[in-house]
């Protein structure tokens, strides 16, 4: 199953990059529908990669915000 995960994750990274470029925050849903008609397994792996990467980005932004506030308070 590593091939499915690798392919789905690569597609997820590319989708997230295009979402950021275009501002279309629902693009992944359309990509998911296209994938799902051929392979529900790949669709689920893709959606998992999207969720994991979005969660990591949200967590990173939060961490950077907390760090910036801490550093500013120290000044």
C-alpha positions as CSV (number, residue, x, y, z in Angstrom):
1,X,0.0,0.0,0.0
2,X,3.0,2.3,0.2
3,X,2.5,3.2,-3.5
4,X,-1.1,4.4,-2.9
5,X,0.0,6.5,0.1
6,X,3.0,8.0,-1.9
7,X,0.8,8.8,-4.9
8,X,-2.0,10.2,-2.8
9,X,0.4,12.3,-0.7
10,X,2.1,13.7,-3.8
11,X,-1.3,14.7,-5.2
12,X,-2.3,16.2,-1.9
13,X,0.9,18.4,-1.8
14,X,0.3,19.5,-5.3
15,X,-3.4,20.2,-4.6
16,X,-2.6,22.2,-1.4
17,X,0.0,24.3,-3.3
18,X,-2.5,25.1,-6.0
19,X,-5.2,25.9,-3.4
20,X,-2.8,28.4,-1.9
21,X,-1.9,29.9,-5.3
22,X,-5.6,30.2,-6.4
23,X,-7.2,30.9,-3.1
24,X,-9.7,28.0,-3.8
25,X,-9.9,26.4,-0.4
26,X,-12.3,23.7,-1.6
27,X,-10.3,22.5,-4.6
28,X,-9.4,19.3,-2.7
29,X,-13.0,18.3,-2.6
30,X,-13.3,18.5,-6.4
31,X,-10.1,16.5,-6.8
32,X,-11.4,14.0,-4.3
33,X,-14.6,13.4,-6.3
34,X,-12.6,12.8,-9.5
35,X,-10.3,10.3,-7.7
36,X,-13.2,8.6,-5.9
37,X,-15.0,7.6,-9.1
38,X,-12.1,5.4,-10.0
39,X,-10.6,4.4,-6.7
40,X,-12.2,5.0,-3.3
41,X,-9.0,3.6,-1.7
42,X,-6.9,6.4,-3.3
43,X,-9.5,8.9,-2.5
44,X,-9.4,8.1,1.2
45,X,-5.5,8.1,1.2
46,X,-5.7,11.5,-0.5
47,X,-8.2,13.0,2.0
48,X,-6.1,11.6,4.9
49,X,-3.0,13.3,3.4
50,X,-4.9,16.6,3.0
51,X,-6.2,16.5,6.6
52,X,-2.8,15.6,8.0
53,X,-1.0,18.4,6.0
54,X,-3.7,21.0,6.9
55,X,-3.5,20.1,10.5
56,X,0.3,20.4,10.5
57,X,0.1,23.8,8.8
58,X,-2.5,25.1,11.3
59,X,-0.4,23.8,14.2
60,X,2.8,25.4,12.8
61,X,1.0,28.8,12.3
62,X,-0.2,28.7,15.9
63,X,3.3,27.8,17.2
64,X,4.9,30.6,15.2
65,X,2.3,33.0,16.5
66,X,2.9,31.9,20.1
67,X,6.7,32.2,19.6
68,X,6.4,35.7,18.1
69,X,4.2,36.9,21.0
70,X,6.7,35.4,23.5
71,X,9.6,37.1,21.8
72,X,7.8,40.4,21.6
73,X,6.9,40.2,25.3
74,X,10.6,39.6,26.2
75,X,11.7,42.8,24.4
